Amino acid sequence: MEKSTFQLPGTTFPVLGEHLQPEDYCPLDLSIHNPHFQTTNVTTYEGLDAYVQSVLQQNHAKVGYGGYGEHRIFYEQSPLFNDGTKPPRCIHLGLDLWSPAGTPVYAPLDARVHSFRYNDQMLDYGATIILEHIIENTTFYTLYGHLSLASLENLYQGKFIAKGQKFAAFGNRDENGGWVPHLHFQVILDMEGREGDFPGVATQAEASYFLNLCPDPLLFLPFLLQKV
């Protein structure tokens, strides 16, 4: 599948803060190719939570990360991704960062609030914020999904968010779309007129188009590229 050749202008602030060290992160494979899923059911909240916690404990890690370009199975239970009229959406377009509810989220670069929304369908983003970045005459966007509802308070379009500023936090199951707490972090080159939402999962047929439009978010976390 074709992926973007986007080059990140400048250095970024870690999305989960500078207090975390590279050894606090561990890769987390949620693709259909994970052999553990032959015996582990991750299509339920309890099953996914147990698997995520087991990986973190085994690796003595605080954050699990991964998911960009992964073919996943657990979206098929929601009509949001599988409405029965076309092939299900199953290719993940963002980077997931798995850590407890309440984990703070920081702006990787200077930004303004592009849009925000509470996307409350089953397995949707829940509370969502999209930031607009203009760096060296390049405009792009970052999306933060599965946030706390409190993260949406006191926001307005155009509000300035400084690089390194805490502006959101991970939501719990009741406010993040029904997910095990994590952050869906996605880079978008063109919002295509959308506000407060953008596809985070594509069909296999659409995957090349969307992966080209949405570069790998690990570019924003270069210290993790060494662990891949």
Summary of the structure (lengths in Angstrom):
residues: 228
radius of gyration: 16.4
end to end distance: 18.6
largest distance: 49.6
contacts: 720
relative contact order: 0.22
helix: 18%
strand: 27%
